[in-house]
Amino acid sequence: MAAAIRIIAQQGLGASTASIGKAAGVSNGALFTYFETKADLLNQLYVELKHRMAAMTTVDLPEGDPREQLQHVWYGLLRWADEQRLERQALAQLSVSKDLTDPSRNIASEPFAHVEALLDRCRIGGPMHNASLTFVGALVMAMADATINSIADDPAAAERHAAIGFDAMWRAIT
């Protein structure tokens, strides 16, 4: 999986299974001992990366105040993006893959169910109360991506970008 992350992050979805196998130190044929098809590899990798991201963004989620909880998830997401750059790049590629199946997307989203419920609670009295939760989630992720990119471009102001990004996201949904 580490080799697949690295190769897909660097070469995109068009990367060959041979190049992934070579990076993993196994033959192309041996790779298919573990995955029936390249699509199977991509689906399993997508699920694994989403679960890894969830582990870093939702661990030790505080009880109580929804703003504090969402802020915890926000900063966890920023930390994950900073510490796992190749995973983020690979996940960005995988997220648009036509090979991803609905079951894989569903399994990958399971660890985020409580975050979705949190977003749902936060938007109740705000301007997004009539928007679909899918739209709200996509908006939050777009704002997170913009914040992550700003931090990458200006690391000296990382804390300021993170705080401004969270405040903008919070005001947009509540």
HELIX and SHEET records of a PDB file:
HELIX    1   1 ALA A    2  GLN A   11  1                                  10    
HELIX    2   2 THR A   17  ALA A   24  1                                   8    
HELIX    3   3 ASN A   28  TYR A   34  1                                   7    
HELIX    4   4 LYS A   38  THR A   58  1                                  21    
HELIX    5   5 PRO A   66  GLU A   83  1                                  18    
HELIX    6   6 ARG A   85  SER A   95  1                                  11    
HELIX    7   7 ASP A  102  SER A  109  1                                   8    
HELIX    8   8 GLU A  110  PHE A  112  5                                   3    
HELIX    9   9 ALA A  113  ARG A  123  1                                  11    
HELIX   10  10 LEU A  133  ASP A  153  1                                  21    
HELIX   11  11 PRO A  155  ALA A  157  5                                   3    
HELIX   12  12 ALA A  158  ILE A  173  1                                  16    
END                                                                             
